[in-house]
C-alpha cells in the first residue's frame, strides 16, 4: 500500500465532509475567486465563509493571497490527489473481492445445474 500521511488525509476528508466546502472547491476548480465571490451562492455571512476557507486552508486545499483589500483564493489540488489515491487503493481491493464472489457464485450455480450422479450400488437387505 502507498504510504499516506494520516494527519493530512484526515484533514482532507474532514474538509470534504461539508457540502459548503465542497461547493467552494468546485467553484475554485474553475479558477481563482475572491472571498466575496465565493460567498455569493450561500446564505451566510462573510465571516462564516471565511471559517470554511480556514478549514480548507488548514487542509492544504486552498491558498489565499491578498490583493489590496481583496482576499483571493485558489485551489490547491495536491491533497485531493492523495485522497483519490487512497480511495483507489480500496477500490481495487473491493473489486478483487467482488470478482472473487462472482466467480464463486458462477461455479456454485454451475454445480447446482449438474445432474445428480446415479448410484449403482445395490441395496442391502
GUDREN-738512 format. One record per atom (N, C-alpha, C): residue in one letter; z negated, y, x negated; residue number from 0; atom name. Coordinates in Angstrom, 3 decimals. Layout:
BEGIN
  resn        pz        py        px  resi  name
     a         Z         Y         X   NUM    CA
...
end
This chain:
BEGIN
  resn        pz        py        px  resi  name
     x     0.000    -1.175    -0.837     0     N
     x     0.000     0.000     0.000     0    CA
     x     0.000     1.242    -0.885     0     C
     x     0.652     2.268    -0.428     1     N
     x     0.708     3.526    -1.150     1    CA
     x    -0.690     4.137    -1.158     1     C
     x    -1.055     4.770    -2.282     2     N
     x    -2.368     5.415    -2.358     2    CA
     x    -2.335     6.752    -1.619     2     C
     x    -3.280     6.931    -0.721     3     N
     x    -3.376     8.156     0.051     3    CA
     x    -4.681     8.840    -0.279     3     C
     x    -4.690    10.157    -0.137     4     N
     x    -5.920    10.914    -0.307     4    CA
     x    -6.551    11.027     1.074     4     C
     x    -7.609    10.258     1.321     5     N
     x    -8.191    10.194     2.673     5    CA
     x    -8.565    11.560     3.250     5     C
     x    -9.125    12.443     2.448     6     N
     x    -9.552    13.750     2.974     6    CA
     x    -8.350    14.554     3.463     6     C
     x    -7.251    14.531     2.713     7     N
     x    -6.060    15.273     3.130     7    CA
     x    -5.427    14.647     4.362     7     C
     x    -5.400    13.325     4.395     8     N
     x    -4.847    12.628     5.547     8    CA
     x    -5.693    12.896     6.792     8     C
     x    -7.016    12.871     6.629     9     N
     x    -7.917    13.173     7.745     9    CA
     x    -7.684    14.598     8.259     9     C
     x    -7.546    15.542     7.345    10     N
     x    -7.331    16.935     7.734    10    CA
     x    -5.992    17.096     8.453    10     C
     x    -4.974    16.386     7.982    11     N
     x    -3.653    16.465     8.619    11    CA
     x    -3.715    15.941    10.044    11     C
     x    -4.295    14.741    10.215    12     N
     x    -4.369    14.172    11.561    12    CA
     x    -5.289    14.988    12.475    12     C
     x    -6.349    15.551    11.929    13     N
     x    -7.229    16.406    12.737    13    CA
     x    -6.472    17.647    13.204    13     C
     x    -5.689    18.234    12.309    14     N
     x    -4.911    19.419    12.676    14    CA
     x    -3.859    19.077    13.724    14     C
     x    -3.269    17.905    13.610    15     N
     x    -2.227    17.490    14.558    15    CA
     x    -2.787    17.040    15.902    15     C
     x    -4.100    16.884    15.993    16     N
     x    -4.699    16.370    17.227    16    CA
     x    -4.691    17.374    18.369    16     C
     x    -4.401    18.623    18.085    17     N
     x    -4.429    19.664    19.107    17    CA
     x    -3.006    20.087    19.481    17     C
     x    -2.737    20.156    20.782    18     N
     x    -1.394    20.495    21.271    18    CA
     x    -0.960    21.903    20.847    18     C
     x    -1.888    22.852    20.833    19     N
     x    -1.544    24.216    20.413    19    CA
     x    -1.098    24.219    18.959    19     C
     x    -1.823    23.511    18.114    20     N
     x    -1.459    23.478    16.687    20    CA
     x    -0.118    22.763    16.488    20     C
     x     0.116    21.694    17.255    21     N
     x     1.427    21.025    17.156    21    CA
     x     2.534    21.974    17.600    21     C
     x     2.274    22.771    18.628    22     N
     x     3.258    23.752    19.083    22    CA
     x     3.534    24.812    18.035    22     C
     x     2.491    25.255    17.371    23     N
     x     2.652    26.251    16.300    23    CA
     x     3.500    25.659    15.181    23     C
     x     3.219    24.426    14.809    24     N
     x     4.017    23.784    13.755    24    CA
     x     5.477    23.630    14.176    24     C
     x     5.693    23.277    15.446    25     N
     x     7.073    23.144    15.943    25    CA
     x     7.799    24.487    15.843    25     C
     x     7.106    25.566    16.184    26     N
     x     7.721    26.889    16.079    26    CA
     x     8.010    27.227    14.631    26     C
     x     7.066    26.936    13.735    27     N
     x     7.263    27.260    12.324    27    CA
     x     8.347    26.393    11.678    27     C
     x     8.643    25.252    12.263    28     N
     x     9.720    24.403    11.744    28    CA
     x    11.073    25.102    11.880    28     C
     x    11.154    26.088    12.785    29     N
     x    12.403    26.834    12.950    29    CA
     x    12.482    28.040    12.011    29     C
     x    11.356    28.381    11.367    30     N
     x    11.346    29.499    10.431    30    CA
     x    10.024    30.235    10.450    30     C
     x     9.881    31.100     9.481    31     N
     x     8.666    31.909     9.321    31    CA
     x     8.426    32.771    10.558    31     C
     x     7.138    33.037    10.865    32     N
     x     6.803    33.857    12.032    32    CA
     x     5.494    34.590    11.781    32     C
     x     5.335    35.707    12.477    33     N
     x     4.075    36.454    12.400    33    CA
     x     3.060    35.800    13.332    33     C
     x     1.800    36.126    13.132    34     N
     x     0.739    35.596    13.994    34    CA
     x     0.989    36.030    15.436    34     C
     x     1.421    37.271    15.628    35     N
     x     1.711    37.774    16.975    35    CA
     x     2.819    36.960    17.626    35     C
     x     3.862    36.659    16.889    36     N
     x     4.958    35.846    17.428    36    CA
     x     4.475    34.440    17.779    36     C
     x     3.607    33.900    16.947    37     N
     x     3.085    32.560    17.210    37    CA
     x     2.181    32.541    18.440    37     C
     x     1.505    33.651    18.708    38     N
     x     0.572    33.721    19.832    38    CA
     x     1.269    33.919    21.175    38     C
     x     2.494    34.451    21.172    39     N
     x     3.188    34.803    22.414    39    CA
     x     3.202    33.689    23.474    39     C
     x     3.569    32.454    23.128    40     N
     x     3.680    31.434    24.192    40    CA
     x     2.338    30.958    24.747    40     C
     x     1.242    31.372    24.147    41     N
     x    -0.069    30.861    24.547    41    CA
     x    -0.889    31.930    25.253    41     C
     x    -1.644    31.486    26.220    42     N
     x    -2.524    32.385    26.958    42    CA
     x    -3.882    32.415    26.251    42     C
     x    -3.868    32.991    25.053    43     N
     x    -5.109    33.098    24.278    43    CA
     x    -5.044    34.335    23.401    43     C
     x    -6.186    34.735    22.916    44     N
     x    -6.283    35.943    22.095    44    CA
     x    -5.746    35.678    20.681    44     C
     x    -5.446    36.745    19.978    45     N
     x    -5.021    36.623    18.579    45    CA
     x    -6.094    35.961    17.714    45     C
     x    -7.393    36.292    17.903    46     N
     x    -8.405    35.593    17.113    46    CA
     x    -8.424    34.078    17.377    46     C
     x    -8.160    33.672    18.610    47     N
     x    -8.121    32.236    18.921    47    CA
     x    -6.948    31.565    18.208    47     C
     x    -5.806    32.229    18.204    48     N
     x    -4.642    31.692    17.482    48    CA
     x    -4.943    31.653    15.988    48     C
     x    -5.625    32.674    15.493    49     N
     x    -5.989    32.705    14.070    49    CA
     x    -6.897    31.527    13.700    49     C
     x    -7.777    31.124    14.612    50     N
     x    -8.626    29.955    14.348    50    CA
     x    -7.772    28.699    14.205    50     C
     x    -6.789    28.558    15.079    51     N
     x    -5.880    27.414    14.969    51    CA
     x    -5.118    27.466    13.639    51     C
     x    -4.696    28.650    13.258    52     N
     x    -3.970    28.794    11.991    52    CA
     x    -4.856    28.450    10.798    52     C
     x    -6.143    28.795    10.870    53     N
     x    -7.052    28.444     9.774    53    CA
     x    -7.181    26.926     9.637    53     C
     x    -7.219    26.224    10.759    54     N
     x    -7.274    24.754    10.707    54    CA
     x    -6.005    24.226    10.044    54     C
     x    -4.861    24.766    10.447    55     N
     x    -3.585    24.340     9.861    55    CA
     x    -3.511    24.684     8.378    55     C
     x    -4.043    25.858     8.014    56     N
     x    -4.059    26.261     6.602    56    CA
     x    -4.953    25.336     5.783    56     C
     x    -6.130    25.022     6.297    57     N
     x    -7.050    24.162     5.532    57    CA
     x    -6.498    22.744     5.384    57     C
     x    -5.617    22.343     6.303    58     N
     x    -4.965    21.033     6.181    58    CA
     x    -3.738    21.108     5.270    58     C
     x    -3.409    22.309     4.822    59     N
     x    -2.253    22.481     3.943    59    CA
     x    -0.928    22.487     4.674    59     C
     x    -0.962    22.633     6.002    60     N
     x     0.263    22.585     6.802    60    CA
     x     0.916    23.950     6.998    60     C
     x     0.152    25.010     6.770    61     N
     x     0.658    26.367     6.959    61    CA
     x     0.242    27.219     5.770    61     C
     x     1.160    28.065     5.330    62     N
     x     0.852    29.068     4.299    62    CA
     x     0.998    30.434     4.947    62     C
     x     0.045    31.302     4.665    63     N
     x     0.050    32.630     5.265    63    CA
     x     0.222    33.662     4.160    63     C
     x     1.034    34.670     4.429    64     N
     x     1.193    35.789     3.490    64    CA
     x     1.061    37.085     4.284    64     C
     x     0.730    38.140     3.571    65     N
     x     0.523    39.431     4.228    65    CA
     x     1.633    40.379     3.796    65     C
     x     2.288    40.963     4.789    66     N
     x     3.362    41.931     4.547    66    CA
     x     2.941    43.232     5.223    66     C
     x     2.230    44.078     4.475    67     N
     x     1.641    45.280     5.078    67    CA
     x     0.481    44.848     5.969    67     C
     x     0.567    45.172     7.253    68     N
     x    -0.473    44.769     8.195    68    CA
     x    -0.120    43.464     8.923    68     C
     x     1.078    42.975     8.674    69     N
     x     1.563    41.789     9.391    69    CA
     x     1.306    40.524     8.569    69     C
     x     0.655    39.569     9.199    70     N
     x     0.441    38.265     8.573    70    CA
     x     1.592    37.349     8.978    70     C
     x     2.293    36.818     7.987    71     N
     x     3.431    35.932     8.232    71    CA
     x     3.023    34.516     7.841    71     C
     x     3.497    33.554     8.626    72     N
     x     3.161    32.147     8.391    72    CA
     x     4.429    31.335     8.189    72     C
     x     4.304    30.312     7.370    73     N
     x     5.426    29.395     7.171    73    CA
     x     4.885    27.969     7.095    73     C
     x     5.711    27.043     7.478    74     N
     x     5.358    25.634     7.481    74    CA
     x     5.341    25.078     6.060    74     C
     x     4.340    24.298     5.747    75     N
     x     4.258    23.539     4.503    75    CA
     x     4.305    22.067     4.921    75     C
     x     5.432    21.405     4.720    76     N
     x     5.662    20.075     5.299    76    CA
     x     5.132    18.905     4.467    76     C
     x     4.697    19.129     3.247    77     N
     x     4.265    18.020     2.383    77    CA
     x     3.180    17.137     3.021    77     C
     x     2.145    17.714     3.647    78     N
     x     1.135    16.854     4.271    78    CA
     x     1.708    16.011     5.417    78     C
     x     2.717    16.526     6.097    79     N
     x     3.357    15.747     7.161    79    CA
     x     4.078    14.537     6.586    79     C
     x     4.651    14.688     5.405    80     N
     x     5.327    13.570     4.737    80    CA
     x     4.321    12.482     4.408    80     C
     x     3.148    12.872     3.913    81     N
     x     2.108    11.888     3.603    81    CA
     x     1.666    11.146     4.861    81     C
     x     1.495    11.876     5.960    82     N
     x     1.101    11.246     7.226    82    CA
     x     2.201    10.313     7.720    82     C
     x     3.456    10.738     7.604    83     N
     x     4.579     9.903     8.032    83    CA
     x     4.668     8.630     7.186    83     C
     x     4.415     8.744     5.888    84     N
     x     4.421     7.565     5.002    84    CA
     x     3.317     6.594     5.402    84     C
     x     2.139     7.122     5.722    85     N
     x     1.010     6.282     6.138    85    CA
     x     1.358     5.540     7.433    85     C
     x     1.930     6.267     8.389    86     N
     x     2.329     5.658     9.665    86    CA
     x     3.425     4.621     9.431    86     C
     x     4.362     4.911     8.563    87     N
     x     5.464     3.979     8.269    87    CA
     x     4.946     2.656     7.717    87     C
     x     3.937     2.729     6.869    88     N
     x     3.346     1.502     6.321    88    CA
     x     2.852     0.604     7.452    88     C
     x     2.155     1.176     8.405    89     N
     x     1.617     0.386     9.507    89    CA
     x     2.686     0.007    10.525    89     C
     x     3.740     0.790    10.629    90     N
     x     4.859     0.417    11.495    90    CA
     x     5.491    -0.861    10.974    90     C
     x     5.711    -0.928     9.666    91     N
     x     6.293    -2.147     9.074    91    CA
     x     5.368    -3.337     9.289    91     C
     x     4.051    -3.135     9.140    92     N
     x     3.081    -4.203     9.367    92    CA
     x     3.204    -4.737    10.788    92     C
     x     3.196    -3.824    11.775    93     N
     x     3.236    -4.260    13.174    93    CA
     x     4.576    -4.866    13.536    93     C
     x     5.656    -4.376    12.948    94     N
     x     6.952    -5.000    13.209    94    CA
     x     6.972    -6.431    12.700    94     C
     x     6.393    -6.667    11.526    95     N
     x     6.318    -8.024    10.985    95    CA
     x     5.480    -8.917    11.888    95     C
     x     4.374    -8.377    12.382    96     N
     x     3.526    -9.153    13.289    96    CA
     x     4.263    -9.489    14.587    96     C
     x     4.966    -8.525    15.125    97     N
     x     5.698    -8.752    16.371    97    CA
     x     6.886    -9.689    16.169    97     C
     x     7.546    -9.600    14.999    98     N
     x     8.628   -10.540    14.696    98    CA
     x     8.093   -11.963    14.614    98     C
     x     6.939   -12.123    14.004    99     N
     x     6.302   -13.436    13.905    99    CA
     x     5.947   -13.972    15.295    99     C
     x     5.420   -13.121    16.156   100     N
     x     5.098   -13.522    17.516   100    CA
     x     6.366   -13.926    18.266   100     C
     x     7.437   -13.182    18.083   101     N
     x     8.697   -13.507    18.749   101    CA
     x     9.206   -14.886    18.309   101     C
     x     9.164   -15.161    17.007   102     N
     x     9.591   -16.482    16.510   102    CA
     x     8.739   -17.587    17.108   102     C
     x     7.437   -17.371    17.175   103     N
     x     6.531   -18.363    17.757   103    CA
     x     6.873   -18.619    19.222   103     C
     x     7.080   -17.554    19.970   104     N
     x     7.392   -17.701    21.389   104    CA
     x     8.737   -18.392    21.606   104     C
     x     9.708   -18.082    20.762   105     N
     x    11.017   -18.729    20.887   105    CA
     x    10.916   -20.222    20.611   105     C
     x    10.191   -20.606    19.557   106     N
     x    10.063   -22.033    19.260   106    CA
     x     9.210   -22.740    20.301   106     C
     x     8.220   -22.062    20.834   107     N
     x     7.390   -22.655    21.895   107    CA
     x     8.228   -22.900    23.142   107     C
     x     9.079   -21.937    23.481   108     N
     x     9.941   -22.068    24.654   108    CA
     x    10.930   -23.215    24.454   108     C
     x    11.494   -23.332    23.255   109     N
     x    12.424   -24.430    22.967   109    CA
     x    11.737   -25.773    23.128   109     C
     x    10.508   -25.908    22.672   110     N
     x     9.771   -27.167    22.794   110    CA
     x     9.487   -27.498    24.248   110     C
     x     9.216   -26.486    25.054   111     N
     x     8.922   -26.721    26.465   111    CA
     x    10.130   -27.274    27.205   111     C
     x    11.328   -26.897    26.767   112     N
     x    12.541   -27.328    27.452   112    CA
     x    13.077   -28.668    26.938   112     C
     x    12.478   -29.206    25.899   113     N
     x    12.912   -30.511    25.404   113    CA
     x    12.344   -31.596    26.314   113     C
     x    13.159   -32.648    26.616   114     N
     x    12.655   -33.719    27.484   114    CA
     x    11.578   -34.533    26.764   114     C
     x    10.687   -35.082    27.568   115     N
     x     9.632   -35.917    27.014   115    CA
     x    10.260   -37.205    26.503   115     C
     x     9.812   -37.681    25.379   116     N
     x    10.341   -38.955    24.885   116    CA
     x     9.738   -40.086    25.711   116     C
     x    10.583   -41.074    26.010   117     N
     x    10.124   -42.197    26.832   117    CA
     x     9.426   -43.208    25.945   117     C
     x     8.373   -43.724    26.466   118     N
     x     7.619   -44.714    25.719   118    CA
     x     8.184   -46.093    26.037   118     C
     x     8.447   -46.868    25.024   119     N
     x     8.997   -48.200    25.219   119    CA
     x     7.935   -49.273    25.126   119     C
     x     6.736   -48.857    25.054   120     N
     x     5.665   -49.831    24.937   120    CA
     x     5.408   -50.475    26.293   120     C
     x     5.158   -51.749    26.251   121     N
     x     4.842   -52.472    27.486   121    CA
     x     3.369   -52.290    27.768   121     C
     x     3.082   -52.290    29.031   122     N
     x     1.702   -52.174    29.442   122    CA
     x     0.966   -53.456    29.144   122     C
     x    -0.221   -53.334    28.711   123     N
     x    -1.081   -54.492    28.515   123    CA
     x    -1.829   -54.741    29.798   123     C
     x    -1.994   -55.996    30.083   124     N
     x    -2.738   -56.350    31.300   124    CA
     x    -4.055   -56.948    30.972   124     C
end
